[in-house]
């Protein structure tokens, strides 16, 4: 059996058009949803992600600003930028690209963002709301995976979902979103003893560990839905995920490619969260 490839680019395009309708509704009332992205330093991968986020905003007619701070920026400088954006009525969503240089305290920085503008859903208030199932801003990558599963018609309720990776950005929120849809959820890490025993039992397997070819064919149950959140460069400099795609696709039922899988969904859900933030801040949505 060869897996069906989940086309993240096509699904992202479809979902973007749905959110464009909501953005246009706001624009017709004189409110242009606005997003600010702050990047500190020169990490090349982060620069590409940020450029893609700003481009996607422009394509949908959203307002966006892009603030670049030098690698040696102080925490006070970064917090001052956030404070200005918190007060700026043209800005509904604020995103500080992670990882930050080591001398900056990411937790303090995230907590400085107005939670009503926290389109990453990383502020403690929104993380708490995610736990209770009420968050207005699900973290973009896991949110994108959920929409992708829904659009593909994957049944989640009652299924065993195994998330490999426990990061605050992907693994933990991913597990919670699946749990809210009544999956039975197992969270593993790259250190889990006999990891394959867990992954082989997954109906839905989400890989978010950041290691190329980490999930191999023998770790996947025939017919499983395999979602690859990894974005890595292999030894030849090629973009690859965490899953050994060429071999795993021979056993999986569905599989996401890298690139063209989860990546385009992440940016789309950032747009969704920004439009929702603009709706909420202008009193048009809870
Ligand atoms: N770095 C990698 N993924 C993300 C993300 O979703 N948001 C932010 N702010 N930084 C990231």
Boltz pocket constraint, residues with backbone or C-beta under 6 A from the ligand:
constraints:
  - pocket:
      binder: B
      contacts: [[A, 95], [A, 96], [A, 97], [A, 98], [A, 99], [A, 120], [A, 140], [A, 141], [A, 169]]
      max_distance: 6.0
